[in-house]
Amino acid sequence: MKGLYRPRHNRMIAGVCAGLAQRFGMSAGTVRLLFVLSCLLPGPQFVVYLVLWVMMPNEDRYMASTR
């Protein structure tokens, strides 16, 4: 099972969508598109993105903790 972390490469803003895409085996572009489309709906999508940005470890920190 892959971990959930923000990769160093393939980032646009913070790497949240790229990390989610890696974790669930999807394309980063698909996850980004789904996020942008979800922002058109009412709800706390942007707040969830910010929380994930803070909570998801960076790739370097994740790799150091799994050793």
N, C-alpha and C positions, 0 to 999 in steps of 0.2 A: 504494500500500500504506500502510495506517495504521500509525502507530508504537504502541509499547506504553508507556503512561504512566498515572499515576494522575490522573484528572480532578479539577478543583476542585468540580464539582457532581455530585450523585447519589451521594455517598459515604454509607456506613453507618458503617464503622470507619476504614479507611485508604484506601479507594478501589481496592483490588486487584481485587475482583470487577467493579467498574464499568469499570476499565481493560481487563480481559480481555474483558468483554462488548463494549466499543467496538471493540476490536482484531479480534474474530472475528465482529462483526455480530450479536450476540445481545442479548437483553434482560438487563439487570443482575439482575432478579429471578430469572431462570432460572439464571444463573451462581451466584447466592447460594444458591438451593435445591440445586443440584448440589453445591456445596461443603458445605453442612450435611449432606446425605445421605451424602456421601463420608466425613464425619467419623464416621459410624456404623460404617464398615469399618476394619479394622486398617491402619495405615500412617502415614506421616509428613505427613499433609495439613496439620496445623496448623503444623508446622515449615516446610513449603513456603510457606504463606501468609506467615509471618514473614520468610522470605528474600525473597519477592517484594516485600513491604512495604519492605524495605531497598534492594533492587536497582532497583525501578522508579522512574524519576524522577517528580517532581511535574509537573503540566501546565506550570507556569510555567518550570521549568528545561528541560523538553523543548522548548518553543516557542522559548526563547532559544538553544538549541543548534542548532536547525534553520534559523536565519536566516543 
